[in-house]
Amino acid sequence: MDTFRLDCVLEWDGHVSDPMTLTVSVTGEGLAGEGTGSFAMPRRFIGTAMRSESLPRAVAHDGSGFDLEVTRFDMMTGIAYYRTVGALPFGARRSA
């Protein structure tokens, strides 16, 4: 399984996170496939996660990005588990 790191911010319902690095495990065919991973949910996103029907978006510093579908949220640890939606960006990748 291939992985890459993406330096990004998360945008969700008008809220923007502090800069973070996501490590994405690619689950589809080659590097163009879908991915999965987890991140520490920013506190200001927790209410949004509970009520929003929109998807959060990981936006790299070069403007490329992808949508995330949060598949599970662990309230005890604050960790959100996700899968990517759509094609993964090539320009913002670096090997993990």
N, CA, C and O atoms as a GROMACS GRO file, in nm:
protein
  384
    1MET      N    1   0.085  -0.118   0.000
    1MET     CA    2   0.000   0.000   0.000
    1MET      C    3   0.089   0.124   0.000
    1MET      O    4   0.182   0.134   0.080
    2ASP      N    5   0.061   0.215  -0.088
    2ASP     CA    6   0.136   0.340  -0.100
    2ASP      C    7   0.081   0.443  -0.002
    2ASP      O    8  -0.039   0.444   0.026
    3THR      N    9   0.167   0.529   0.049
    3THR     CA   10   0.122   0.639   0.135
    3THR      C   11   0.189   0.768   0.090
    3THR      O   12   0.295   0.766   0.028
    4PHE      N   13   0.126   0.880   0.122
    4PHE     CA   14   0.188   1.009   0.099
    4PHE      C   15   0.143   1.105   0.207
    4PHE      O   16   0.042   1.083   0.274
    5ARG      N   17   0.219   1.212   0.222
    5ARG     CA   18   0.186   1.318   0.319
    5ARG      C   19   0.142   1.441   0.242
    5ARG      O   20   0.194   1.473   0.136
    6LEU      N   21   0.044   1.510   0.299
    6LEU     CA   22  -0.007   1.632   0.237
    6LEU      C   23  -0.010   1.741   0.344
    6LEU      O   24  -0.084   1.731   0.442
    7ASP      N   25   0.070   1.847   0.324
    7ASP     CA   26   0.063   1.965   0.411
    7ASP      C   27  -0.057   2.045   0.364
    7ASP      O   28  -0.064   2.084   0.247
    8CYS      N   29  -0.151   2.071   0.454
    8CYS     CA   30  -0.278   2.131   0.411
    8CYS      C   31  -0.348   2.201   0.526
    8CYS      O   32  -0.301   2.202   0.640
    9VAL      N   33  -0.462   2.259   0.494
    9VAL     CA   34  -0.561   2.303   0.592
    9VAL      C   35  -0.690   2.231   0.556
    9VAL      O   36  -0.709   2.190   0.442
   10LEU      N   37  -0.778   2.215   0.653
   10LEU     CA   38  -0.910   2.160   0.627
   10LEU      C   39  -1.009   2.274   0.622
   10LEU      O   40  -1.007   2.363   0.706
   11GLU      N   41  -1.097   2.271   0.523
   11GLU     CA   42  -1.207   2.367   0.512
   11GLU      C   43  -1.336   2.289   0.529
   11GLU      O   44  -1.357   2.186   0.465
   12TRP      N   45  -1.424   2.340   0.617
   12TRP     CA   46  -1.549   2.269   0.642
   12TRP      C   47  -1.655   2.370   0.684
   12TRP      O   48  -1.643   2.433   0.789
   13ASP      N   49  -1.757   2.385   0.604
   13ASP     CA   50  -1.868   2.478   0.632
   13ASP      C   51  -1.820   2.617   0.671
   13ASP      O   52  -1.872   2.677   0.765
   14GLY      N   53  -1.721   2.668   0.599
   14GLY     CA   54  -1.672   2.803   0.625
   14GLY      C   55  -1.567   2.812   0.734
   14GLY      O   56  -1.512   2.920   0.756
   15HIS      N   57  -1.536   2.704   0.801
   15HIS     CA   58  -1.431   2.702   0.903
   15HIS      C   59  -1.302   2.651   0.839
   15HIS      O   60  -1.305   2.564   0.752
   16VAL      N   61  -1.189   2.707   0.882
   16VAL     CA   62  -1.059   2.665   0.830
   16VAL      C   63  -0.972   2.625   0.948
   16VAL      O   64  -0.964   2.697   1.048
   17SER      N   65  -0.908   2.509   0.937
   17SER     CA   66  -0.822   2.460   1.044
   17SER      C   67  -0.687   2.529   1.040
   17SER      O   68  -0.654   2.599   0.945
   18ASP      N   69  -0.609   2.508   1.145
   18ASP     CA   70  -0.469   2.545   1.143
   18ASP      C   71  -0.399   2.450   1.045
   18ASP      O   72  -0.452   2.343   1.014
   19PRO      N   73  -0.281   2.489   0.994
   19PRO     CA   74  -0.208   2.398   0.904
   19PRO      C   75  -0.181   2.263   0.972
   19PRO      O   76  -0.153   2.257   1.092
   20MET      N   77  -0.190   2.157   0.894
   20MET     CA   78  -0.165   2.023   0.945
   20MET      C   79  -0.106   1.939   0.833
   20MET      O   80  -0.105   1.980   0.717
   21THR      N   81  -0.057   1.822   0.868
   21THR     CA   82  -0.008   1.726   0.770
   21THR      C   83  -0.094   1.601   0.779
   21THR      O   84  -0.102   1.539   0.885
   22LEU      N   85  -0.157   1.564   0.668
   22LEU     CA   86  -0.234   1.440   0.661
   22LEU      C   87  -0.145   1.333   0.599
   22LEU      O   88  -0.077   1.358   0.500
   23THR      N   89  -0.147   1.214   0.656
   23THR     CA   90  -0.084   1.098   0.593
   23THR      C   91  -0.197   1.016   0.534
   23THR      O   92  -0.288   0.972   0.606
   24VAL      N   93  -0.191   0.994   0.404
   24VAL     CA   94  -0.298   0.925   0.332
   24VAL      C   95  -0.246   0.790   0.283
   24VAL      O   96  -0.142   0.783   0.216
   25SER      N   97  -0.316   0.684   0.317
   25SER     CA   98  -0.286   0.550   0.265
   25SER      C   99  -0.371   0.529   0.140
   25SER      O  100  -0.494   0.530   0.148
   26VAL      N  101  -0.306   0.510   0.028
   26VAL     CA  102  -0.377   0.494  -0.100
   26VAL      C  103  -0.433   0.353  -0.107
   26VAL      O  104  -0.360   0.255  -0.089
   27THR      N  105  -0.564   0.343  -0.133
   27THR     CA  106  -0.631   0.213  -0.133
   27THR      C  107  -0.673   0.166  -0.270
   27THR      O  108  -0.711   0.050  -0.287
   28GLY      N  109  -0.667   0.254  -0.370
   28GLY     CA  110  -0.711   0.216  -0.505
   28GLY      C  111  -0.593   0.180  -0.594
   28GLY      O  112  -0.483   0.153  -0.546
   29GLU      N  113  -0.619   0.179  -0.724
   29GLU     CA  114  -0.517   0.149  -0.824
   29GLU      C  115  -0.412   0.258  -0.829
   29GLU      O  116  -0.444   0.373  -0.860
   30GLY      N  117  -0.289   0.226  -0.801
   30GLY     CA  118  -0.180   0.322  -0.811
   30GLY      C  119  -0.203   0.446  -0.727
   30GLY      O  120  -0.285   0.444  -0.635
   31LEU      N  121  -0.131   0.551  -0.757
   31LEU     CA  122  -0.143   0.675  -0.680
   31LEU      C  123  -0.265   0.756  -0.718
   31LEU      O  124  -0.292   0.858  -0.654
   32ALA      N  125  -0.341   0.715  -0.819
   32ALA     CA  126  -0.461   0.789  -0.858
   32ALA      C  127  -0.584   0.738  -0.785
   32ALA      O  128  -0.694   0.790  -0.806
   33GLY      N  129  -0.568   0.639  -0.699
   33GLY     CA  130  -0.682   0.580  -0.631
   33GLY      C  131  -0.733   0.662  -0.515
   33GLY      O  132  -0.691   0.776  -0.495
   34GLU      N  133  -0.824   0.604  -0.440
   34GLU     CA  134  -0.876   0.667  -0.321
   34GLU      C  135  -0.781   0.640  -0.205
   34GLU      O  136  -0.687   0.562  -0.218
   35GLY      N  137  -0.806   0.706  -0.094
   35GLY     CA  138  -0.720   0.688   0.022
   35GLY      C  139  -0.798   0.688   0.151
   35GLY      O  140  -0.916   0.724   0.154
   36THR      N  141  -0.731   0.649   0.257
   36THR     CA  142  -0.788   0.650   0.391
   36THR      C  143  -0.685   0.706   0.487
   36THR      O  144  -0.566   0.714   0.455
   37GLY      N  145  -0.731   0.746   0.603
   37GLY     CA  146  -0.640   0.796   0.705
   37GLY      C  147  -0.716   0.846   0.825
   37GLY      O  148  -0.836   0.818   0.840
   38SER      N  149  -0.647   0.919   0.910
   38SER     CA  150  -0.710   0.976   1.029
   38SER      C  151  -0.641   1.108   1.062
   38SER      O  152  -0.529   1.133   1.018
   39PHE      N  153  -0.708   1.190   1.140
   39PHE     CA  154  -0.649   1.316   1.185
   39PHE      C  155  -0.712   1.355   1.317
   39PHE      O  156  -0.822   1.311   1.350
   40ALA      N  157  -0.641   1.439   1.393
   40ALA     CA  158  -0.696   1.493   1.517
   40ALA      C  159  -0.795   1.602   1.478
   40ALA      O  160  -0.758   1.703   1.418
   41MET      N  161  -0.922   1.581   1.512
   41MET     CA  162  -1.028   1.675   1.475
   41MET      C  163  -1.009   1.807   1.551
   41MET      O  164  -1.008   1.807   1.674
   42PRO      N  165  -0.992   1.919   1.478
   42PRO     CA  166  -0.985   2.048   1.546
   42PRO      C  167  -1.112   2.072   1.628
   42PRO      O  168  -1.222   2.043   1.581
   43ARG      N  169  -1.098   2.123   1.749
   43ARG     CA  170  -1.214   2.143   1.839
   43ARG      C  171  -1.326   2.219   1.773
   43ARG      O  172  -1.444   2.186   1.791
   44ARG      N  173  -1.292   2.323   1.697
   44ARG     CA  174  -1.398   2.405   1.638
   44ARG      C  175  -1.474   2.332   1.529
   44ARG      O  176  -1.578   2.380   1.483
   45PHE      N  177  -1.426   2.215   1.486
   45PHE     CA  178  -1.495   2.136   1.384
   45PHE      C  179  -1.590   2.034   1.444
   45PHE      O  180  -1.672   1.978   1.371
   46ILE      N  181  -1.583   2.007   1.572
   46ILE     CA  182  -1.662   1.898   1.630
   46ILE      C  183  -1.812   1.924   1.614
   46ILE      O  184  -1.884   1.832   1.575
   47GLY      N  185  -1.859   2.043   1.642
   47GLY     CA  186  -2.001   2.075   1.622
   47GLY      C  187  -2.040   2.065   1.476
   47GLY      O  188  -2.149   2.016   1.444
   48THR      N  189  -1.952   2.111   1.388
   48THR     CA  190  -1.977   2.102   1.244
   48THR      C  191  -1.989   1.956   1.202
   48THR      O  192  -2.076   1.921   1.122
   49ALA      N  193  -1.902   1.872   1.255
   49ALA     CA  194  -1.904   1.730   1.219
   49ALA      C  195  -2.035   1.664   1.259
   49ALA      O  196  -2.082   1.574   1.190
   50MET      N  197  -2.094   1.709   1.368
   50MET     CA  198  -2.217   1.647   1.416
   50MET      C  199  -2.340   1.691   1.337
   50MET      O  200  -2.439   1.617   1.330
   51ARG      N  201  -2.337   1.812   1.276
   51ARG     CA  202  -2.458   1.862   1.212
   51ARG      C  203  -2.447   1.884   1.062
   51ARG      O  204  -2.549   1.900   0.995
   52SER      N  205  -2.327   1.885   1.008
   52SER     CA  206  -2.308   1.921   0.868
   52SER      C  207  -2.335   1.805   0.773
   52SER      O  208  -2.307   1.689   0.804
   53GLU      N  209  -2.391   1.840   0.658
   53GLU     CA  210  -2.407   1.740   0.552
   53GLU      C  211  -2.302   1.759   0.444
   53GLU      O  212  -2.292   1.679   0.351
   54SER      N  213  -2.222   1.866   0.454
   54SER     CA  214  -2.117   1.889   0.356
   54SER      C  215  -1.991   1.810   0.396
   54SER      O  216  -1.977   1.766   0.510
   55LEU      N  217  -1.902   1.794   0.300
   55LEU     CA  218  -1.778   1.721   0.324
   55LEU      C  219  -1.666   1.819   0.355
   55LEU      O  220  -1.660   1.927   0.296
   56PRO      N  221  -1.576   1.783   0.447
   56PRO     CA  222  -1.457   1.865   0.466
   56PRO      C  223  -1.366   1.850   0.344
   56PRO      O  224  -1.370   1.749   0.275
   57ARG      N  225  -1.285   1.952   0.320
   57ARG     CA  226  -1.193   1.949   0.206
   57ARG      C  227  -1.052   1.976   0.256
   57ARG      O  228  -1.029   2.073   0.328
   58ALA      N  229  -0.958   1.889   0.218
   58ALA     CA  230  -0.816   1.911   0.246
   58ALA      C  231  -0.761   1.995   0.133
   58ALA      O  232  -0.768   1.956   0.016
   59VAL      N  233  -0.707   2.112   0.166
   59VAL     CA  234  -0.654   2.203   0.064
   59VAL      C  235  -0.505   2.222   0.088
   59VAL      O  236  -0.463   2.272   0.193
   60ALA      N  237  -0.425   2.182  -0.011
   60ALA     CA  238  -0.280   2.195  -0.003
   60ALA      C  239  -0.240   2.341  -0.026
   60ALA      O  240  -0.320   2.422  -0.072
   61HIS      N  241  -0.115   2.371   0.005
   61HIS     CA  242  -0.065   2.508  -0.010
   61HIS      C  243  -0.064   2.554  -0.155
   61HIS      O  244  -0.066   2.674  -0.182
   62ASP      N  245  -0.060   2.458  -0.250
   62ASP     CA  246  -0.061   2.496  -0.391
   62ASP      C  247  -0.203   2.508  -0.446
   62ASP      O  248  -0.221   2.532  -0.566
   63GLY      N  249  -0.304   2.492  -0.360
   63GLY     CA  250  -0.444   2.505  -0.402
   63GLY      C  251  -0.510   2.375  -0.442
   63GLY      O  252  -0.633   2.369  -0.453
   64SER      N  253  -0.432   2.269  -0.464
   64SER     CA  254  -0.492   2.140  -0.497
   64SER      C  255  -0.556   2.082  -0.371
   64SER      O  256  -0.523   2.123  -0.260
   65GLY      N  257  -0.645   1.988  -0.388
   65GLY     CA  258  -0.707   1.929  -0.271
   65GLY      C  259  -0.804   1.820  -0.306
   65GLY      O  260  -0.821   1.784  -0.422
   66PHE      N  261  -0.868   1.767  -0.203
   66PHE     CA  262  -0.966   1.661  -0.221
   66PHE      C  263  -1.063   1.663  -0.104
   66PHE      O  264  -1.031   1.712   0.004
   67ASP      N  265  -1.181   1.609  -0.128
   67ASP     CA  266  -1.282   1.600  -0.024
   67ASP      C  267  -1.258   1.476   0.061
   67ASP      O  268  -1.204   1.376   0.014
   68LEU      N  269  -1.301   1.484   0.186
   68LEU     CA  270  -1.290   1.373   0.280
   68LEU      C  271  -1.429   1.336   0.328
   68LEU      O  272  -1.512   1.424   0.352
   69GLU      N  273  -1.454   1.210   0.343
   69GLU     CA  274  -1.576   1.164   0.408
   69GLU      C  275  -1.534   1.106   0.542
   69GLU      O  276  -1.464   1.006   0.548
   70VAL      N  277  -1.578   1.171   0.651
   70VAL     CA  278  -1.546   1.120   0.784
   70VAL      C  279  -1.633   0.997   0.808
   70VAL      O  280  -1.756   1.005   0.811
   71THR      N  281  -1.568   0.882   0.824
   71THR     CA  282  -1.640   0.756   0.839
   71THR      C  283  -1.662   0.719   0.985
   71THR      O  284  -1.752   0.642   1.017
   72ARG      N  285  -1.579   0.776   1.072
   72ARG     CA  286  -1.594   0.746   1.215
   72ARG      C  287  -1.524   0.856   1.293
   72ARG      O  288  -1.421   0.908   1.251
   73PHE      N  289  -1.581   0.892   1.408
   73PHE     CA  290  -1.519   0.990   1.496
   73PHE      C  291  -1.516   0.934   1.636
   73PHE      O  292  -1.620   0.898   1.691
   74ASP      N  293  -1.397   0.926   1.694
   74ASP     CA  294  -1.380   0.874   1.830
   74ASP      C  295  -1.384   0.992   1.927
   74ASP      O  296  -1.287   1.069   1.935
   75MET      N  297  -1.493   1.007   1.999
   75MET     CA  298  -1.511   1.120   2.091
   75MET      C  299  -1.410   1.117   2.206
   75MET      O  300  -1.374   1.222   2.259
   76MET      N  301  -1.363   1.000   2.244
   76MET     CA  302  -1.268   0.988   2.355
   76MET      C  303  -1.130   1.042   2.318
   76MET      O  304  -1.064   1.106   2.400
   77THR      N  305  -1.085   1.016   2.196
   77THR     CA  306  -0.951   1.057   2.154
   77THR      C  307  -0.951   1.182   2.066
   77THR      O  308  -0.848   1.246   2.051
   78GLY      N  309  -1.067   1.216   2.008
   78GLY     CA  310  -1.074   1.329   1.916
   78GLY      C  311  -1.020   1.298   1.777
   78GLY      O  312  -0.992   1.389   1.700
   79ILE      N  313  -1.006   1.169   1.746
   79ILE     CA  314  -0.952   1.128   1.617
   79ILE      C  315  -1.067   1.101   1.519
   79ILE      O  316  -1.161   1.029   1.551
   80ALA      N  317  -1.057   1.160   1.400
   80ALA     CA  318  -1.153   1.136   1.293
   80ALA      C  319  -1.088   1.044   1.190
   80ALA      O  320  -0.973   1.065   1.151
   81TYR      N  321  -1.161   0.944   1.148
   81TYR     CA  322  -1.115   0.850   1.045
   81TYR      C  323  -1.189   0.885   0.916
   81TYR      O  324  -1.308   0.913   0.919
   82TYR      N  325  -1.119   0.884   0.806
   82TYR     CA  326  -1.179   0.930   0.681
   82TYR      C  327  -1.140   0.841   0.564
   82TYR      O  328  -1.047   0.760   0.571
   83ARG      N  329  -1.215   0.860   0.455
   83ARG     CA  330  -1.176   0.809   0.324
   83ARG      C  331  -1.185   0.928   0.230
   83ARG      O  332  -1.266   1.018   0.251
   84THR      N  333  -1.102   0.927   0.128
   84THR     CA  334  -1.103   1.038   0.033
   84THR      C  335  -1.215   1.019  -0.068
   84THR      O  336  -1.259   0.907  -0.094
   85VAL      N  337  -1.260   1.130  -0.124
   85VAL     CA  338  -1.365   1.128  -0.226
   85VAL      C  339  -1.306   1.191  -0.351
   85VAL      O  340  -1.260   1.305  -0.347
   86GLY      N  341  -1.305   1.120  -0.461
   86GLY     CA  342  -1.249   1.172  -0.585
   86GLY      C  343  -1.101   1.143  -0.598
   86GLY      O  344  -1.041   1.078  -0.512
   87ALA      N  345  -1.044   1.193  -0.705
   87ALA     CA  346  -0.903   1.169  -0.735
   87ALA      C  347  -0.812   1.242  -0.636
   87ALA      O  348  -0.844   1.352  -0.591
   88LEU      N  349  -0.702   1.180  -0.604
   88LEU     CA  350  -0.603   1.242  -0.516
   88LEU      C  351  -0.513   1.334  -0.599
   88LEU      O  352  -0.482   1.302  -0.714
   89PRO      N  353  -0.469   1.448  -0.541
   89PRO     CA  354  -0.384   1.541  -0.616
   89PRO      C  355  -0.242   1.487  -0.630
   89PRO      O  356  -0.190   1.422  -0.539
   90PHE      N  357  -0.180   1.512  -0.744
   90PHE     CA  358  -0.042   1.468  -0.764
   90PHE      C  359   0.058   1.573  -0.720
   90PHE      O  360   0.161   1.538  -0.662
   91GLY      N  361   0.031   1.701  -0.744
   91GLY     CA  362   0.129   1.806  -0.720
   91GLY      C  363   0.168   1.824  -0.575
   91GLY      O  364   0.281   1.864  -0.546
   92ALA      N  365   0.077   1.795  -0.482
   92ALA     CA  366   0.103   1.825  -0.341
   92ALA      C  367   0.163   1.706  -0.266
   92ALA      O  368   0.188   1.717  -0.146
   93ARG      N  369   0.186   1.595  -0.333
   93ARG     CA  370   0.232   1.474  -0.265
   93ARG      C  371   0.380   1.472  -0.240
   93ARG      O  372   0.460   1.523  -0.318
   94ARG      N  373   0.415   1.412  -0.130
   94ARG     CA  374   0.553   1.371  -0.108
   94ARG      C  375   0.545   1.236  -0.040
   94ARG      O  376   0.451   1.210   0.036
   95SER      N  377   0.639   1.153  -0.063
   95SER     CA  378   0.637   1.018  -0.009
   95SER      C  379   0.639   1.020   0.143
   95SER      O  380   0.710   1.100   0.203
   96ALA      N  381   0.563   0.932   0.204
   96ALA     CA  382   0.561   0.925   0.351
   96ALA      C  383   0.673   0.836   0.400
   96ALA      O  384   0.689   0.817   0.520
   0.00000   0.00000   0.00000
